[in-house]
Amino acid sequence: MGKLIVSLSPHAHSSDSIERNMYGVIIALMPALCVSFYFFGLGSVVVTTTSVVACVFFEWAISKYILKQKQNSVLDGSAVITGLLLAFNLPSNLPIWIILIGALFAIGVAKMTFGGLGNNIFNPALVGRAALLVAFPAQMTTWPKIGQWDKYLDAETGATPLTIMSEAIKTGDPSMLEQFPSSLDLFLGTHPGGAGAMGEICALALLLGLAFMLWNRIITWHIPVSIIGTAFVFSGLLYMADPIYADPVSVILSGGMMMGAIFMATDYVTSPMTPKGQIIYGVAIGLLTVIIRNWGAYPEGMSFAILIMNAFTPLINNYVKPKRFGEVPAQK
């Protein structure tokens, strides 16, 4: 009779791994990446390539020469995702040297300073974007129009849908919303004005990525649905109360709402662990995004809303911490 071997948990195994999930997210980002190449051409290629290569290089260099880690984390795919998401949050005419600074902040400050993957408090790509937005506000809020395939730094720019929303609120003139693109144009990314960040241009491409990740159980529905649903309801109430506010469909299809809800807020490390916590987190992000968009200094509020709620994630995890198996409730 063989010996009974007792070992430490976990005893249940699955095919899940960091690499599988990370490369799954990269695949989910491909539709949005292809659309950005199609709409922005040379500018998108330059910005994306620079961002990804810089993020991978900084992670390799910091791991090897500063942290002196024996096993480098470059091949797990997380640095590539950070590079892609950082690029998706940038205009397609941003100079290379500014992109390099953003990549250094994303990897060096937001990720590796805390010990690398699994230890960072804030979403690295959003930290990189926020740092660039504070340091280079003019360059980070100049948005090229689509269809300029052979242009990079000299691309013609225009007002984005979020800029039009913001101006309507500031001036109190609802007629300004007549310039707003149709919902179909926002869904497909074909509106004629300033397109915004590269990755947020086409809601359809982002939803394809969401469907892929849900199908492969890379993420769950709780965070994306709670963010988009909350933003839809809150902006709908504002729209019914005053015509200077955009309709809720336009709100959720414009700017970084879809990209943030699907790819940024769902980051494993910086979001709550339980379904209940994820819904609380998502509802708060949806509310904060609409509040910042309508009454904040910047037309876009998704990035700041996610970063704020990243800071609250430990508290949410503690609040909704599941009861231990066999634990007896405390007597009142």
C-alpha positions as a Markdown table, in Angstrom:
| # | Residue | x | y | z |
|---|---|---|---|---|
| 1 | Met | 0.0 | 0.0 | 0.0 |
| 2 | Gly | 1.4 | 3.4 | -1.0 |
| 3 | Lys | 2.1 | 6.1 | 1.4 |
| 4 | Leu | -0.3 | 9.0 | 1.9 |
| 5 | Ile | 1.4 | 12.1 | 0.7 |
| 6 | Val | 0.3 | 15.4 | 2.2 |
| 7 | Ser | 1.4 | 18.6 | 0.5 |
| 8 | Leu | 0.6 | 22.3 | 0.7 |
| 9 | Ser | -2.3 | 23.8 | -1.2 |
| 10 | Pro | -3.4 | 24.5 | -3.8 |
| 11 | His | -4.5 | 21.0 | -4.8 |
| 12 | Ala | -6.7 | 22.0 | -7.7 |
| 13 | His | -4.9 | 22.8 | -11.0 |
| 14 | Ser | -6.0 | 24.5 | -14.2 |
| 15 | Ser | -4.5 | 25.5 | -17.5 |
| 16 | Asp | -4.5 | 29.2 | -16.4 |
| 17 | Ser | -1.1 | 30.9 | -16.2 |
| 18 | Ile | 0.2 | 34.5 | -16.2 |
| 19 | Glu | 1.5 | 34.0 | -19.8 |
| 20 | Arg | -1.7 | 32.5 | -21.1 |
| 21 | Asn | -3.8 | 35.4 | -19.7 |
| 22 | Met | -1.4 | 38.1 | -20.8 |
| 23 | Tyr | -1.1 | 36.8 | -24.3 |
| 24 | Gly | -4.8 | 36.4 | -24.4 |
| 25 | Val | -5.2 | 40.1 | -23.6 |
| 26 | Ile | -2.7 | 40.9 | -26.4 |
| 27 | Ile | -4.8 | 38.9 | -28.9 |
| 28 | Ala | -7.9 | 40.8 | -27.7 |
| 29 | Leu | -6.2 | 44.1 | -28.4 |
| 30 | Met | -5.4 | 43.2 | -32.0 |
| 31 | Pro | -8.8 | 44.4 | -33.5 |
| 32 | Ala | -8.3 | 47.9 | -31.9 |
| 33 | Leu | -4.6 | 47.9 | -33.0 |
| 34 | Cys | -5.5 | 47.0 | -36.6 |
| 35 | Val | -8.2 | 49.7 | -36.6 |
| 36 | Ser | -5.7 | 52.3 | -35.3 |
| 37 | Phe | -3.2 | 51.4 | -38.1 |
| 38 | Tyr | -6.0 | 51.7 | -40.6 |
| 39 | Phe | -7.2 | 55.1 | -39.4 |
| 40 | Phe | -3.9 | 56.7 | -38.4 |
| 41 | Gly | -1.4 | 55.0 | -40.6 |
| 42 | Leu | 2.3 | 56.0 | -40.1 |
| 43 | Gly | 1.6 | 57.9 | -36.8 |
| 44 | Ser | 0.0 | 54.8 | -35.2 |
| 45 | Val | 2.9 | 52.5 | -36.3 |
| 46 | Val | 5.5 | 54.9 | -34.9 |
| 47 | Val | 3.7 | 55.5 | -31.6 |
| 48 | Thr | 2.8 | 51.9 | -31.0 |
| 49 | Thr | 6.2 | 50.5 | -31.9 |
| 50 | Thr | 8.1 | 53.0 | -29.8 |
| 51 | Ser | 5.8 | 52.5 | -26.8 |
| 52 | Val | 6.0 | 48.6 | -26.9 |
| 53 | Val | 9.8 | 48.5 | -27.5 |
| 54 | Ala | 10.5 | 51.1 | -24.8 |
| 55 | Cys | 8.3 | 49.3 | -22.2 |
| 56 | Val | 9.9 | 45.9 | -22.9 |
| 57 | Phe | 13.4 | 47.5 | -22.8 |
| 58 | Phe | 12.9 | 49.4 | -19.5 |
| 59 | Glu | 11.4 | 46.3 | -17.8 |
| 60 | Trp | 14.4 | 44.1 | -19.0 |
| 61 | Ala | 17.0 | 46.7 | -18.0 |
| 62 | Ile | 15.5 | 47.5 | -14.6 |
| 63 | Ser | 15.0 | 43.8 | -13.8 |
| 64 | Lys | 18.5 | 42.9 | -14.8 |
| 65 | Tyr | 20.6 | 45.8 | -13.7 |
| 66 | Ile | 18.7 | 47.5 | -10.8 |
| 67 | Leu | 16.6 | 44.8 | -9.2 |
| 68 | Lys | 19.1 | 42.1 | -10.2 |
| 69 | Gln | 16.4 | 39.5 | -10.6 |
| 70 | Lys | 17.6 | 36.1 | -11.8 |
| 71 | Gln | 14.4 | 35.4 | -13.7 |
| 72 | Asn | 13.5 | 38.3 | -16.0 |
| 73 | Ser | 9.8 | 38.9 | -16.5 |
| 74 | Val | 10.0 | 40.3 | -20.0 |
| 75 | Leu | 8.6 | 37.2 | -21.7 |
| 76 | Asp | 5.4 | 37.0 | -19.6 |
| 77 | Gly | 3.7 | 39.5 | -21.9 |
| 78 | Ser | 2.9 | 42.1 | -19.3 |
| 79 | Ala | 5.4 | 44.7 | -20.6 |
| 80 | Val | 4.0 | 44.3 | -24.1 |
| 81 | Ile | 0.5 | 44.9 | -22.8 |
| 82 | Thr | 1.6 | 48.0 | -20.9 |
| 83 | Gly | 3.3 | 49.3 | -24.1 |
| 84 | Leu | 0.1 | 48.7 | -26.2 |
| 85 | Leu | -2.2 | 50.2 | -23.6 |
| 86 | Leu | 0.1 | 53.3 | -23.2 |
| 87 | Ala | 0.1 | 53.7 | -27.0 |
| 88 | Phe | -3.7 | 53.4 | -27.1 |
| 89 | Asn | -4.0 | 56.3 | -24.7 |
| 90 | Leu | -1.8 | 58.6 | -26.8 |
| 91 | Pro | -2.4 | 60.8 | -29.8 |
| 92 | Ser | -0.9 | 59.4 | -33.0 |
| 93 | Asn | 1.3 | 62.5 | -33.6 |
| 94 | Leu | 3.1 | 62.4 | -30.2 |
| 95 | Pro | 6.9 | 62.8 | -30.6 |
| 96 | Ile | 9.1 | 59.8 | -29.8 |
| 97 | Trp | 11.0 | 61.4 | -26.9 |
| 98 | Ile | 7.7 | 62.1 | -25.1 |
| 99 | Ile | 6.6 | 58.5 | -25.6 |
| 100 | Leu | 9.9 | 57.3 | -24.1 |
| 101 | Ile | 9.3 | 59.4 | -21.0 |
| 102 | Gly | 5.8 | 57.9 | -20.6 |
| 103 | Ala | 7.1 | 54.4 | -21.0 |
| 104 | Leu | 9.7 | 55.0 | -18.3 |
| 105 | Phe | 7.1 | 56.3 | -15.9 |
| 106 | Ala | 4.8 | 53.4 | -16.7 |
| 107 | Ile | 7.4 | 50.7 | -16.2 |
| 108 | Gly | 10.0 | 52.3 | -14.0 |
| 109 | Val | 7.8 | 54.2 | -11.6 |
| 110 | Ala | 4.4 | 52.5 | -11.6 |
| 111 | Lys | 5.5 | 48.9 | -11.9 |
| 112 | Met | 9.1 | 48.1 | -11.1 |
| 113 | Thr | 9.4 | 50.5 | -8.2 |
| 114 | Phe | 6.8 | 48.3 | -6.4 |
| 115 | Gly | 8.6 | 45.1 | -7.2 |
| 116 | Gly | 7.2 | 44.2 | -10.7 |
| 117 | Leu | 4.2 | 42.3 | -11.9 |
| 118 | Gly | 1.7 | 41.6 | -9.1 |
| 119 | Asn | 2.9 | 44.3 | -6.7 |
| 120 | Asn | 2.0 | 47.5 | -8.4 |
| 121 | Ile | -0.8 | 49.6 | -6.9 |
| 122 | Phe | -1.8 | 51.6 | -9.9 |
| 123 | Asn | -2.3 | 50.6 | -13.6 |
| 124 | Pro | 1.1 | 51.3 | -15.2 |
| 125 | Ala | -0.1 | 52.5 | -18.6 |
| 126 | Leu | -2.5 | 55.0 | -16.9 |
| 127 | Val | 0.3 | 56.3 | -14.7 |
| 128 | Gly | 2.4 | 56.9 | -17.8 |
| 129 | Arg | -0.5 | 58.7 | -19.5 |
| 130 | Ala | -1.3 | 60.8 | -16.4 |
| 131 | Ala | 2.4 | 61.8 | -16.1 |
| 132 | Leu | 2.5 | 62.9 | -19.7 |
| 133 | Leu | -0.8 | 64.7 | -19.4 |
| 134 | Val | 0.5 | 66.8 | -16.5 |
| 135 | Ala | 4.0 | 67.4 | -18.0 |
| 136 | Phe | 2.9 | 67.9 | -21.7 |
| 137 | Pro | -0.7 | 69.0 | -21.7 |
| 138 | Ala | -0.6 | 70.7 | -25.1 |
| 139 | Gln | 1.0 | 67.7 | -26.9 |
| 140 | Met | -1.3 | 65.3 | -25.1 |
| 141 | Thr | -4.5 | 67.1 | -26.0 |
| 142 | Thr | -3.8 | 67.7 | -29.7 |
| 143 | Trp | -5.7 | 65.0 | -31.7 |
| 144 | Pro | -5.1 | 64.2 | -35.4 |
| 145 | Lys | -8.0 | 63.5 | -37.7 |
| 146 | Ile | -8.3 | 60.1 | -39.2 |
| 147 | Gly | -7.3 | 59.2 | -42.8 |
| 148 | Gln | -3.9 | 60.8 | -42.8 |
| 149 | Trp | -2.0 | 57.6 | -43.5 |
| 150 | Asp | 1.4 | 59.1 | -44.6 |
| 151 | Lys | 1.6 | 61.8 | -41.9 |
| 152 | Tyr | 3.0 | 61.7 | -38.4 |
| 153 | Leu | 4.1 | 64.9 | -36.6 |
| 154 | Asp | 2.5 | 67.1 | -39.3 |
| 155 | Ala | -1.0 | 65.6 | -39.2 |
| 156 | Glu | -4.0 | 67.9 | -39.2 |
| 157 | Thr | -5.8 | 68.0 | -35.9 |
| 158 | Gly | -9.4 | 68.8 | -34.8 |
| 159 | Ala | -11.8 | 68.9 | -31.9 |
| 160 | Thr | -12.8 | 65.6 | -30.3 |
| 161 | Pro | -16.3 | 64.6 | -29.3 |
| 162 | Leu | -15.4 | 65.0 | -25.7 |
| 163 | Thr | -14.1 | 68.6 | -26.4 |
| 164 | Ile | -17.5 | 69.4 | -28.0 |
| 165 | Met | -19.3 | 68.0 | -24.9 |
| 166 | Ser | -17.1 | 70.0 | -22.6 |
| 167 | Glu | -17.6 | 73.3 | -24.5 |
| 168 | Ala | -21.4 | 72.8 | -24.6 |
| 169 | Ile | -21.4 | 72.5 | -20.8 |
| 170 | Lys | -19.0 | 75.4 | -20.2 |
| 171 | Thr | -20.9 | 77.8 | -22.5 |
| 172 | Gly | -24.4 | 76.5 | -21.6 |
| 173 | Asp | -25.2 | 76.3 | -25.3 |
| 174 | Pro | -26.8 | 73.0 | -26.2 |
| 175 | Ser | -26.7 | 73.9 | -30.0 |
| 176 | Met | -23.0 | 73.0 | -29.9 |
| 177 | Leu | -23.9 | 69.4 | -29.6 |
| 178 | Glu | -25.2 | 69.6 | -33.2 |
| 179 | Gln | -21.6 | 69.2 | -34.2 |
| 180 | Phe | -21.4 | 65.9 | -32.3 |
| 181 | Pro | -20.8 | 62.8 | -34.5 |
| 182 | Ser | -23.6 | 60.2 | -34.8 |
| 183 | Ser | -23.7 | 57.2 | -32.6 |
| 184 | Leu | -22.9 | 55.0 | -35.7 |
| 185 | Asp | -19.8 | 57.1 | -36.5 |
| 186 | Leu | -18.6 | 56.8 | -32.9 |
| 187 | Phe | -19.3 | 53.0 | -33.0 |
| 188 | Leu | -17.3 | 52.5 | -36.2 |
| 189 | Gly | -14.7 | 55.3 | -35.6 |
| 190 | Thr | -15.5 | 57.2 | -38.8 |
| 191 | His | -16.3 | 60.7 | -37.3 |
| 192 | Pro | -14.5 | 63.5 | -39.2 |
| 193 | Gly | -13.1 | 65.6 | -36.3 |
| 194 | Gly | -10.2 | 65.0 | -34.0 |
| 195 | Ala | -10.4 | 61.3 | -33.3 |
| 196 | Gly | -8.9 | 61.2 | -29.8 |
| 197 | Ala | -6.5 | 58.6 | -28.5 |
| 198 | Met | -5.5 | 55.8 | -30.9 |
| 199 | Gly | -7.1 | 52.9 | -29.1 |
| 200 | Glu | -10.4 | 54.5 | -28.3 |
| 201 | Ile | -11.4 | 55.4 | -31.9 |
| 202 | Cys | -13.6 | 52.4 | -32.7 |
| 203 | Ala | -16.0 | 50.9 | -30.1 |
| 204 | Leu | -16.7 | 47.9 | -32.3 |
| 205 | Ala | -13.1 | 46.8 | -32.2 |
| 206 | Leu | -13.0 | 47.1 | -28.4 |
| 207 | Leu | -16.2 | 45.1 | -28.0 |
| 208 | Leu | -14.7 | 42.3 | -30.2 |
| 209 | Gly | -11.8 | 42.2 | -27.7 |
| 210 | Leu | -14.2 | 42.1 | -24.8 |
| 211 | Ala | -16.1 | 39.2 | -26.4 |
| 212 | Phe | -12.8 | 37.3 | -26.9 |
| 213 | Met | -11.8 | 37.8 | -23.2 |
| 214 | Leu | -15.1 | 36.8 | -21.9 |
| 215 | Trp | -15.3 | 33.7 | -24.1 |
| 216 | Asn | -11.8 | 32.6 | -22.9 |
| 217 | Arg | -12.6 | 33.6 | -19.3 |
| 218 | Ile | -9.7 | 36.0 | -19.1 |
| 219 | Ile | -11.9 | 38.5 | -17.4 |
| 220 | Thr | -15.5 | 38.5 | -16.1 |
| 221 | Trp | -18.4 | 40.8 | -17.0 |
| 222 | His | -18.6 | 42.5 | -13.6 |
| 223 | Ile | -16.3 | 45.5 | -14.1 |
| 224 | Pro | -17.0 | 46.4 | -17.7 |
| 225 | Val | -20.8 | 46.1 | -17.3 |
| 226 | Ser | -20.9 | 48.0 | -14.0 |
| 227 | Ile | -18.8 | 50.9 | -15.4 |
| 228 | Ile | -20.7 | 51.2 | -18.7 |
| 229 | Gly | -24.1 | 50.7 | -17.1 |
| 230 | Thr | -23.5 | 53.3 | -14.4 |
| 231 | Ala | -22.1 | 55.8 | -16.8 |
| 232 | Phe | -25.2 | 55.2 | -19.1 |
| 233 | Val | -27.7 | 55.7 | -16.3 |
| 234 | Phe | -26.0 | 58.7 | -14.7 |
| 235 | Ser | -25.4 | 60.5 | -18.0 |
| 236 | Gly | -29.0 | 59.6 | -19.0 |
| 237 | Leu | -30.4 | 61.4 | -15.9 |
| 238 | Leu | -28.3 | 64.4 | -16.7 |
| 239 | Tyr | -29.4 | 64.4 | -20.3 |
| 240 | Met | -33.1 | 64.3 | -19.2 |
| 241 | Ala | -32.5 | 67.1 | -16.7 |
| 242 | Asp | -30.7 | 69.6 | -19.0 |
| 243 | Pro | -30.1 | 69.5 | -22.8 |
| 244 | Ile | -26.5 | 70.8 | -22.5 |
| 245 | Tyr | -25.5 | 67.3 | -21.6 |
| 246 | Ala | -24.9 | 64.7 | -24.3 |
| 247 | Asp | -27.1 | 61.7 | -24.6 |
| 248 | Pro | -26.0 | 58.5 | -22.8 |
| 249 | Val | -25.2 | 56.5 | -25.9 |
| 250 | Ser | -22.8 | 59.2 | -27.1 |
| 251 | Val | -21.3 | 59.3 | -23.7 |
| 252 | Ile | -20.4 | 55.6 | -23.5 |
| 253 | Leu | -19.2 | 55.5 | -27.1 |
| 254 | Ser | -16.9 | 58.5 | -26.9 |
| 255 | Gly | -13.5 | 59.0 | -25.5 |
| 256 | Gly | -11.9 | 56.3 | -23.4 |
| 257 | Met | -15.0 | 54.9 | -21.8 |
| 258 | Met | -15.0 | 51.6 | -23.7 |
| 259 | Met | -11.3 | 51.1 | -23.7 |
| 260 | Gly | -11.0 | 51.9 | -20.0 |
| 261 | Ala | -13.9 | 49.7 | -18.9 |
| 262 | Ile | -12.7 | 46.7 | -21.0 |
| 263 | Phe | -8.9 | 46.8 | -20.8 |
| 264 | Met | -7.7 | 49.2 | -18.2 |
| 265 | Ala | -10.1 | 48.8 | -15.2 |
| 266 | Thr | -10.0 | 45.0 | -15.5 |
| 267 | Asp | -6.3 | 44.8 | -14.7 |
| 268 | Tyr | -5.9 | 41.8 | -12.4 |
| 269 | Val | -3.4 | 43.4 | -10.0 |
| 270 | Thr | -5.2 | 46.8 | -9.4 |
| 271 | Ser | -8.8 | 45.7 | -9.4 |
| 272 | Pro | -10.8 | 44.0 | -6.6 |
| 273 | Met | -10.8 | 40.2 | -6.4 |
| 274 | Thr | -14.4 | 39.3 | -5.7 |
| 275 | Pro | -17.5 | 39.9 | -7.9 |
| 276 | Lys | -19.1 | 42.1 | -5.3 |
| 277 | Gly | -16.0 | 44.2 | -5.0 |
| 278 | Gln | -15.7 | 44.5 | -8.7 |
| 279 | Ile | -19.2 | 45.8 | -9.1 |
| 280 | Ile | -18.6 | 48.4 | -6.3 |
| 281 | Tyr | -15.3 | 49.4 | -8.1 |
| 282 | Gly | -17.0 | 49.6 | -11.5 |
| 283 | Val | -20.0 | 51.7 | -10.3 |
| 284 | Ala | -17.6 | 54.1 | -8.6 |
| 285 | Ile | -15.5 | 54.4 | -11.8 |
| 286 | Gly | -18.6 | 55.0 | -13.9 |
| 287 | Leu | -19.8 | 57.8 | -11.6 |
| 288 | Leu | -16.4 | 59.5 | -11.3 |
| 289 | Thr | -15.8 | 59.4 | -15.0 |
| 290 | Val | -19.1 | 61.2 | -15.7 |
| 291 | Ile | -18.4 | 63.7 | -12.9 |
| 292 | Ile | -14.9 | 64.5 | -14.1 |
| 293 | Arg | -16.0 | 64.8 | -17.8 |
| 294 | Asn | -18.8 | 67.2 | -17.0 |
| 295 | Trp | -17.3 | 69.3 | -14.2 |
| 296 | Gly | -13.5 | 68.7 | -14.3 |
| 297 | Ala | -10.7 | 70.5 | -15.9 |
| 298 | Tyr | -10.1 | 67.8 | -18.5 |
| 299 | Pro | -12.7 | 66.6 | -21.0 |
| 300 | Glu | -11.8 | 62.9 | -20.3 |
| 301 | Gly | -12.2 | 61.4 | -16.9 |
| 302 | Met | -11.8 | 57.7 | -17.3 |
| 303 | Ser | -8.0 | 57.5 | -16.6 |
| 304 | Phe | -8.3 | 59.6 | -13.4 |
| 305 | Ala | -11.4 | 57.6 | -12.3 |
| 306 | Ile | -9.6 | 54.3 | -12.6 |
| 307 | Leu | -6.4 | 55.5 | -10.9 |
| 308 | Ile | -8.5 | 56.9 | -8.0 |
| 309 | Met | -10.3 | 53.6 | -7.6 |
| 310 | Asn | -7.0 | 51.7 | -7.9 |
| 311 | Ala | -6.1 | 53.4 | -4.6 |
| 312 | Phe | -9.3 | 52.2 | -3.0 |
| 313 | Thr | -9.0 | 48.6 | -4.2 |
| 314 | Pro | -7.3 | 47.3 | -0.9 |
| 315 | Leu | -10.2 | 48.9 | 1.1 |
| 316 | Ile | -12.8 | 47.3 | -1.2 |
| 317 | Asn | -11.1 | 43.9 | -0.9 |
| 318 | Asn | -11.1 | 44.2 | 2.9 |
| 319 | Tyr | -14.8 | 45.3 | 2.9 |
| 320 | Val | -16.0 | 42.4 | 0.8 |
| 321 | Lys | -13.6 | 39.8 | 2.1 |
| 322 | Pro | -15.3 | 36.4 | 2.0 |
| 323 | Lys | -15.9 | 34.5 | 5.2 |
| 324 | Arg | -13.3 | 31.8 | 5.9 |
| 325 | Phe | -14.5 | 28.3 | 5.5 |
| 326 | Gly | -15.7 | 27.1 | 8.9 |
| 327 | Glu | -15.5 | 30.5 | 10.5 |
| 328 | Val | -18.2 | 31.1 | 13.2 |
| 329 | Pro | -19.8 | 34.6 | 13.1 |
| 330 | Ala | -18.8 | 36.8 | 16.1 |
| 331 | Gln | -21.5 | 37.1 | 18.7 |
| 332 | Lys | -23.0 | 40.6 | 19.1 |
